[in-house]
Structures are given as structure tokens and as C-alpha cells.
Amino acid sequence: MHLAEYLFRRIHELGIRSIFGVPGDYNLKSLDYITPCGLNWVGNVNELNGGYAADGYARIKGIGAIMTTLGVGELSAINALAGACAELVPVIHIVGYPSTIVQKKGLPMHHTLADGDFRRFARMSAEISSAVIVLEDKSNATRLIDETIIECCRSSKPVYIGFPVDLVEAEVDSSPLEYPLGLERPSLNPTADEDYGVDLILGRIRAARNPIIIVESLAGKLHNLNTTRLFVESSGFPCFITPMAKGIIDETLINFRGLYVGKISEPTVFEQVLSSDLILVLGPRPTDFSTAGFKTDLPHIETIKFEPHRIQMQYQGILGLGMKAVLERLSNVLEKEQSRSVSTASTASTPPRKLGGTPDLHGTISPSSNSPQESVNGDEFIDFEGNILDKSQPLTQEWIWPRISSWLEEDDIISADIGTAAYGTIWTRYPRGAIPLTQFVWSSIGYAVGAAVGAALAAREDEKQSPGARCRRTICLTGDGSFQLTAQEVSTMVRRKLGIIIFIVCNEGYTIERIIHGMDAEYNNIQPWDFKLLPAVFQAAPNTARTYAVRTRAELNMLLDDPSFGPAEHYDENNPAPLRIVELYMDKYDASESLRGTIDSIQDKN
């Protein structure tokens, strides 16, 4: 078996079916092995977008892969891979290298600095990767590949595999493929220390009158997701999430209470957290944005922090125990005891932040008006409740995100760029199974477009592999400034027939930057684009793309209430769902109070 086939067979074993990236002269030979190994080459417009797509794909499938070429290709992707490292997203980065002979001779090759140093860029990637290898000899290549892939899965971070062109067809032993990779860390048998730790934690829980759970981002990483969900449901304790934990917990659960971000939380949420006497923090990973400037800790309340590989007890010190094993045992005990009843729906459900709408019985935000039913005159209409409303009322940040969130369906994938989109939607209640994709740590604008491509392909693959499974919509929420960074990836959406729904806030610039500094500064302005023309630019076939320009609340209501606009549809190769681009026009100075509050709270840390 050729070494390239071995590598791609291992990648296929992981459940990966699509490889992202851009072809280059040092990886062309290896690309020939992708299709025979049951994989699909996606092909991105540039490597940065390919990296974002691999990230989005990994967040749906569990792991992703991208191929680039030495120097010029890999450095174009490095920003996206740094984001994957910061956000703990496992991505395998395969980099095509010149031959081992060329490297040993130190020849001044193209795509290098012509000084014979072929490892310079690998050293750069080492800072943002869990493992870096450059294959040199076929004798140990399969072992190194296996070890690197295992490390990617266990660390939930990117890894780097340098693949010289003369090793692509190297003959290697294929027998290791007979044994699946051990991707999870070996589980240890319960020890006396674990028994002691579980008993200690149970004692604190039983002594508490009002224990609560706060879920943070690491609760959904490093194989802790299912265990976290089991514990939240089994315990029945009131559960809150931080912004980076959006999507980890089913927000329709009866014991889900809302978003906790310190003092800028919804007042009822903040009061409930303050009234607790024991806080169980699952997967803590505090950052400035997720904690409103590191202002969420409550040292006067007893706190137990469950980290992936240790547990911190406020008064008993640190226990060297794994979060997953301990939560599993706690879940079993609490479920059997049934010592605590779950609150009723009316008391358990805290409505999300009110942003220009009215919370309905399910805790979501309903728009201030329904679709127009009867025209009064050219500027007014009557809603279902008989209210006369001005249909020329403009869009605002306070209003659109709750309105769009109320339109979301179960299992939607929401790729939101950091900025008004991400900070607008986190305060709203998501439907069951919805998965948000965003970068609260790395915060690279433009991420959402590429990530949406990867996520949409992953969702399509899952649907094909499970006939009858619920089809999932992929929705991209972005701003005009963010979109301009990665707009070329709309070309890939057209090419791969991805029916992504893109909402673009058109407000002439960078809103977050305006709030931080330079409200009227020229550097926070951008050149407006006519986004409606993009499908034509990328030669979308007739009836495969639709565009909309929305300026008022009535117009957005009519669009979202139109059943033909955005239904979840099963993929049909001959009649795929169209790409949809929606321009949302609003004032350049408009921003939600939650966004202003978040930025104000972290300003003293900058």
C-alpha cells in the first residue's frame, strides 16, 4: 500500500468524508488518492477559508482535515488553524513538502525563503498545534501518522503532518489498518481516590439547599459533551450557561434557566445565581468576552469546578480526578436517589433578555408584530392582534436577533460571526438540537462564512449516511465588514450546491470597533458592496440562488413568515435548495445594549 493511501484510509476511519484546501505543486500527487479512499475533495477559494471550513466541519463531525502546500499555502491557513487551537477544534493539517532529497540538500526552492530551511513554517505551526511531524522515512511513517491523529483527537487541537512528494507512493505495511485507532484516553479503573472524591462532592451537594450548575465551554470538549448533558438532566439542578457554552445544553430542558454573564446577565438570572449556596461549574474556561471582563466569579458562594483532568473544591483543595468519570458516577447516584424534584416549567424557565419583543410560553422572543394581514394605508398594517403598526419601522439590533431566533428550527446550525450577530443571538433561546458555530476566544471576523461551508457539507453527509434523518439547515449570520473578508467562499457554496441561508447586516462598517474606539473614525468605515450581485459573479445557475434586501421590520416579518423562504429540505442533487442571501439594512451607529454592556465591562482589561 502507498503511504498516501494509508493516510487517507486512517482519515476515512475517523468519519471524515470531505477534505478542504487548495491544490499546490507539493501536494498534487497526494490529492490523487483522495477519491479512491472514499473521500471528497472540496476545494476552497483560498486556504484561510479552507481552514475555517475544516473548523466548521469538525464542529459537526467531530474532526476535520485540510491540505495545503509548503509556505505560501500553509501560512494562508494558519490564522484559521490558530482559531481552531484557541477554540479546541481538532483539525488535521496535511502540508505538501518538496522531496526528502531536496530537503537534505538544502536547495533554494520556491515557496521558501531560499535559504534551505524547510522546517521554518512547521516551527510556526508548532505554536498552534498539539503535534507536528514532517515525514522523513517510510520505515516509521505509519506509526507517526497514527500517533499524530490520536493526539489530534485526544487534545481536541490541530495537528500538522508534513508530507514530502517522494513519500506519497512509498510502499508501507498496511496491517496496522486492521486495528482501529484508540482515540480516547485510556479509562482508569475506579480508585480509592475517585471514591473519596465522589463521596466528598456528594456530601457538599446534599448539604446545599440551593445548588446550581453553570456550564462553560470545556464541558462540550475533550469527550465531555454527553457526560455533561447526562449530569444536567439527571440532577435536575437549575442550569445556566456562559456565552461560550451555547449549544452544549438543550435550552428547552425544564431546568435550563438562561445565560450567565455576571452583572450584565438578565436580572432574574443574576438573582438566581446569587441566591444559590453551591455552584457546580462544568468545564470552566474563563475569557474576557465570556465573563464580561472576568467579573463572573462569586467567591462568597461555595464553588466546585470540574475541569477535564482535575476538580477544584473551594474548601477541600484540588482533586486529581477526571471530570468525565466523576460526572458519570454523580449522575448515576443523583438519578437513583431522586432526592430533588425538578421545578415546574413556569418557575424553571427564565425568559431570555427582552430585546424588542415579547417572550412567549416557550421562552423564545416573538416579534413585536406578525405578518401584515390587512393594509390600513400605505405606511401601516394591522397585525393578528388588531394592532395598527407602522410597516416602515426600521430594523434595529435590539429587534432583529430575537426575531431571527424565533424563526430557528430544531437542529439548525447557526454560524455567527463574532460581533453583533454572535452577541445578539446568545441572549435568545435556541430550539432543541441547534448548534452554534462562533469564535468567542479567537474572535476572527469572517470566520462564519467559511465555517458555514464546512458545516453544511457535514450536515449533508450525515443525512446521506442516515436515510430518514432530519435534514438540517445551515444559517450564516454576519456583518458587511466581516463578510468582505471571506466573501469568496460563496463561490464554493455555489459550486457545491449548498443551500446556506446568509443574513448580512449592512451598516457600513465595524460596529464593535466603533463602540470600542472611533465611533466616527474613517478606519471603521468600509466600502459598501451590492451583495445581491454575488450569485451572478460566481455564475450561479438559474433558480439556484435568491437574494433579498430588507429595510423594515414588516419586510423581515413577511420574509421569515413565508413558508417558501427557508424550509429544511432533504438534499436532492438534481434540485438542491437554493443559496439565499438576505441584506439587512440598519443604522451604522445602532448596537444592542447587551453588546454595549459587554464591551464596557471589558474595556478596563484592554
N, C-alpha and C positions, 0 to 999 in steps of 0.2 A: 504494500500500500504506500502511496506517495504521502509525504508529510502533510501537504496541504489538505489532502482528503482526511487525514487523521484529525487535523484541527477542526475542520468543518463538521465532521461526524460528532465530535465532542460538543460543538456548539449546538448542533441539532438535538443532541441528548438533553440539553438544558431546557428545551421547549421553544427556543428561538427559531423563527421561520423567516425573518427578514433581516438583511444586513444593510446598514446605511453607510454612506460615504461618497467619495469621489474617486474615480479611477486615476491612476498615475503610473508612470512608466515602471516604478519599482514594485507595483502590486498587480499589474495586469495579468501575469501568468497565474497568480493565485486566484484571481477572480473567475477563471475558467472552471474552478472546482465547486463554485457555489451552487449552481443549479443541479449538477449530478448528485449533490449531497442532500437534496430536498429542501434547499433554501432559496429565497428570492433576493435578488439584488434590487434595491430600491433606487439608488442613485439620486443624490441630492444636488441642489444648485451650487452649494458650497459646503465646505467641511464644518463651518460653525453651525449651520442649520442641520447638517447631518448629526452633529453631536447632540444638539437639542432633541432631534427626532429619536435618537437612540435612548436618550434620557426618558422621554415621554413613553416610548415603547416599553422600557424596563419597568416603569411605574405601573403598567398594566400587566405585563407578562412575568415580571419578577427579575428579569435581566435583559440587557440589550447588547448590541455589538455594532462597531463602526470600523471601517477600513479607510486608511489614508496612506499617503506616501511620505517618505522621509522629508523632514524640514518644512517645506512650503505647505504641505498638506496637514501634517500633524499639528503645526503651530496655529493653523487656522482653526483647528478644532479644540485647542487647549482651553479656551475660555469656557466652552460648554462642558468639558470634562472636569474643569475646576469646580464648576457648579454642581456636577454630579457628585464630586467628592464632598463638597460642603453640605449637600443635601442627603448624603448617604444613599446614592443610587448606583447599583452595580452595573458597570458597562465594561465590556471587553474591547480594548482599543488595539487593533492589529495594524502595524505600520510596515509598509513595504520598504526594504533596505537594499542597497547595492549588494553584490555578491560578497561572500566572505573573503574571496581572493582580493578584490578591490579594497576592502576594508583593511586587510592585513598589510597591503602595500601602501596604504595611506594616500591614495591617489586623490588629486583635487577635483572631485566630481561636482556636477551640477546639483542643485538643491542643498548644497552645503556652503560653508564659508571658505571652501577651497584650501583648508589647512590640514586635511587628513583626519580630523577629529569627527568620527561618525557617531559618537555617543553623547555629544553635547545636548542634543534635543531630548534624548532619553533621560539625561540628568534633570532637565527641566520638568519632565513629566513625573519624575520620581517624587517631586514635592506634592503632587496631587494624586498619587496613585498608591494603592495598597501593596502592589508588587510590580516590578519592572524586570523584564528579561529581554535579551537580544539573543536569539538562537545563533549558535556558532558551529554546532556539530550535530549530526543526526543521531549520534550514539545516545545522547541524553535528552534529545528534543521532546520526545513524547512525555517523558516524566516531567520536564519543566512546564510543558503546556498544561498537563493535568494539575500540577501543584498551583499554577497561577490561576487557573479557572476556579479551583476550590477556594483559593484565597479571596477571589472576587466575590464569591457567594457568601463566604463566612464574614467578611469585613463589610459587605454592602458598599464597596467603593470601587472606583475604576481600577483596572489593571492594564498593563502595557505589554504587548508582545511584538518585538521587532523580528521581522521575517525576511531574511535575505533571499534574493531571487534564485540563487543556486541551490537552495534547500527546498524549494517548492516541490520538486519532483524527486527528492531524495527518498529512497526506499527505506521504510521503517517497519518494525514489527507491529501488527495490528491487534495482537492478542489482548492488550490492556482494554480495548473497547468492549471486551466480553464482560467487563465488570463496571457497573455504574460508579460514577464519582460519589464520594462521601461528602456531600455539600454542607451538611450541618455539623457543628462541633460535636464531638462525641459526648453523649449524655452520661453523667456520672450517676452511680447508684446513690440513693439517699444515704446521707451520712448523719452521724450524731449531731454535727453542726447544723445541718439542714433541719433536722427535727427540732433542735433547740430554737433555731431562728423562726420557724413557723409557729411554734408554741408561743414564743415571745411576741410576735406580731399579733397572733390571735388574742393574746391577753390584752394588748393595747386596744384592739378593735372592740372586744367585749366590754372593756371598761369605759369606752366612749359612749356618750349619749347621742352625739350627732356627727358620726363620721361621714366624710365626703371623699370623692375621688376627683382628682384633677389629672386629665390625660394630656401628656405632652408628646412631642414628635417622635422620640425614640421608642415609644410604645408601639409604633407601627413599623419599626425597622428591626433588622437582625433577628428575624423569625419570631418576633414577639406579638405580631398582629392578632392572630387567632386567640392566643392566650389572654391578651388584654381584653378582647371583646367578651370572652367567656367570663372573665372575672367581673367585668362591669355588669353583665346580665345576671350572673349567679348571685352577686352580693346584693343587688337592688339598691345600693347606696346612691344618693344623689351624685350625678356625674357632670363635670364641667370639662370643657376642652380649652386649650390655648390656640391661638391662630394657626400655628404650625401643625396642630393635631387634627385639623379639619379633614374629615373623611375617614378617620380611624374608627369612630364610634357611630353607630346608627342613630341619627338625630331624631328618629321617630320613637325611640325607646321611651317608656313611661318614666324612667328615672333620669333621662337626659335633661339638664337644666339650662344649658346655654354656654356662651363664650366668656371665659375669664381672662381679662387683661388688666388686672389691678384696678385702680380707681377710675379708669375710663370704661370699665365694664358697664353693662346695663345696671342701674341702681339696685334692682331686685336681686340680680346675680351677686353683686358685691356684698349685699347684706347677708345673703345665704352663706357665702363663703366665710364672712366674718363671724357668723353665729355658730360655726362648726367648732368642735373641740378636738378633732383629729382629721388631718388631711393626708390622704394616701396619694402621693404623686407618682404616676406611672410614666417612666421614660423621660425624666427631666433633661432638657437641653435648652437652657435659657439663652436668648439672644436679645439684643436691644429692641428690635421690632416686635418680637413676640411677647415681651414683658413690659412694654411701654417704658423703656429705658431702665430696665432692671428694678421695677417697682412692684413686683407681684408677690415677693416673699412676705410671709406673715410670721415672724419669729416668735410671737407670743402664743401661737397655736401649735400644738404638738404636730409634727410632720414626720412621715416616713417616706423616704424617697427610694423608689425601686428603679435602679439603674440596670443596664443589661448584665453586668457582671459583678455587681455588689449592691447592697442595700444599706442606706444610711438611716439610722434611727436617731432621732433628735437627742434622746436621753440615754440611749444604750450604745452609741457608737456605730462603727461600720461592721457589717457582716459580709464576709467574702462569699456570698451566695448569688447564684444566677436568678435573675428576675423571672425568667420563664418557668423554671421548676417550682419556685416558691409560689408564684401566682396560680399555677395549676393545682397545687395542694390546697392553697387557701380557697380556691373556687369549689373544690370538692367538699371541703368542710362546711363552708358557708351555705352551700346549696342544700346539704343534708340537714343542717341544723334548722334552716328556715326560721331562724330566730327573729328575723326582722322582716316586717311586711313592707312591700313596695307601696309608695304613696299613690294616691289616686291620680288620674290624669289631670284633674283640674288643679291640683296643687303641685304636681311634679313638673308640669310644662311651663317654663318661663318664656314668654314671647320674646323673640329676638328684638333687637333695637328697632324702635319705630322710626322709619326713615320715609316719611311722607305717605304712609299707607296705614291700614288698619289690620292688626293681627287677626287671622281667622282662627277657627277652632283647632286647627292642626298646628298652630304656632308659626305659620308662614305669614308673609306680608301680602295682603291683597292690594291691588292698585286702588287709588282714590276713586277711580271710575271704571266702569265696564265698557265694553264696546258700544259705540253710539247706536241707539235704537230708533230715535226719532229726531229729525232736524227741527230746530226752533227757528233759526235764521242762519245766515252764512257763517257765523262765528260760534254758535252754540249748539249743543245737543242734549237730549235727555237720556240719562243712564237708566239701568234696570230699576233703580230705586226711585225714579221720578225726579232726581235732582237735575237742575239745569246747570250745565258745566260749559266752560269756555274751551272749545276744542283747539284754540290757538295757544293754550298754556304751554310754555316751553319745557323741554327736558331739563332736569337737574340731576346732579349726582345723588342727592338725597332720595330721589324718586326712582331712578331707572334700575338700580341694582335690586331692590326689593321686588320691583315689577318683573324683572327678568328671572329672578329666583323663583317667583311664584309660578312661572311658566315651565320650570325644570321638571323633568320626569325621573322616575326611578331608574337607577343605573346609568344616568348621564355621566359623561366625562367632561369636566369643566377645566379647560386650560386657560388660566388667567395670568396676564402679565402683572408683575409687581407694579403697584401704582393704584390708580383709582379703581381699577377692576378688582384686583385682589382684596384691597381694603374695603371695597364696597360690599362684596359678596360674603365676606367672612361673618358679617353680623346677621346674615339671614339664615333661615333654617333650610338645610338641604334635604331632599327626599331620600328615601332608603336606597342604599347602594350607590349613591352618587360619589364620584371620585374626583377630587380637585387636584390639578397639577399647577404648582406655582413654586417660586423660589424665594422663600422668606429670608433665608440666610444669604445666599449668593446675590440675589436681587439684581439679576442681569436683565435689563429691559430687552424685549424682542424674543425672549425665551418661548413665549406661549405659542407662537406661530409654528416653529419647528416641532415643539413638543406635541402639538395637536396632530401633526402628520404622523409621528410615531405612534401615538395613542390610537388614532383612527385605524391604522393598519393592524395594530394589535387586536383591537376590538373585532375587526373583520375576520382575522384569523381564528379568534375564539369562536365566533359564530359559525364559521365553516367546520371547525372541529367538533362542534356540539350542535348538530341539527335540531331545530326546535327551540334552541336557547333564545332568550330575549335579546333582541338587537339593541345596540347602544348607540346613542347619538354622541358625537364629539362636538363640543361647543368651545369656540375660542373667543375670549374676552380681552380686548387690548385697546390701546390708545393710539392716536395717529403717530405720535413720536416713536413709541415702541415698535409699531408695525413697520415703520420705514426702515428699521434696522434689518429686518428679516423677511421683507415682503416677497423676495424672490421665491420663497418656498411655496407660495400659491401656485407656482408653476408645477411643483411636484404634486400638489393636490389635484390639479387638472390632469396631469399625466397618469396618475394612479387612480383616477376616478373616485376621489374621496369627497363624500358629501358633507363636508365640515360646514358648520354654521359660524360665521365670523361676525362679531359685533365690534365695530371700531368707534371709539369715542373721538369725535372730530372737534377739537378745541384749540387747535393751532399751537400746540407745544407741550412742554413738560410740566404737568400740574404739580407733582411732588416737588420738583426743583423750584417752582415758583413759590410754593409755600415755605420751603426751607430758606431760600435766599433769592432775591432778584425778581420780585413779582412782575415788574415791567421791563426787566432786562432783555436786551435783544438776544442774548445767548440762550434764553429759554423759549424762544420762538422757533418755529420750523416753517418750511415752505409747504403750503397745503397741496395735497395731491387729490386727483379725481379718482378715488378708489374704484368707482363703478366701471372704469375702463380696463381694469386689470384682466378680467377674463378674456377680453379681446386681445390684449397684449400677449397673453400666454396661449392664444389660439385655442381657446375652449370651443368644443364643438357646439353646434346649435342645441339649445334646450338643456345644456349640462351645467349652466351657471345662471344664477339670478342675482340681481343687485337691487338694493333699496336705499333710499335716502329718507331719513326720519328726523323731523324737527320739532314735533309736538307730542304731547302725551297721548292725545287722541289717535295720532297716526301709529304710535307704537302699540297702543292697545289693539287697534284694528289688525295690525300685522301679527301680533302674538296670539290673538284670538282666532285668526284664520286657520282652520284645520289643515289647509293645504300647504302652509308655510314650513312647518318644521316637524312633521311626524317622524317617529322612529320607524325606519323601514329596513327590512331584510335586504341584504346585498344581492343585487341582480346584475351580473356582468353586462348584460345587454341593455339594461335600463336602470343604471345606478341613480341613486338620489343626487340631485344637483348640488353643486357648491353654492352657498349663499353668503353674500357679503352685505352687511347692514351698516350703513353710516349713521351714527347717532350724533347729531349736531347740538352743541351746547356752548354756553358762555365760557370763554377762556379762563376766567377767574373763579369759576364755580368749583367748589370742593365740598365733600361731606364733612360734617362735624366730627365724625369718628376719625377720618383721616387727619384733620387738623389737630385733633386731640392727641393722636399717636405721635405725630411729628413734634408737637410742642413738648411732649413728655420725654423725648429722646434728645432734644436739642442740646441739653447741658452735657451730653456724653460725647458730642462730636468735637 
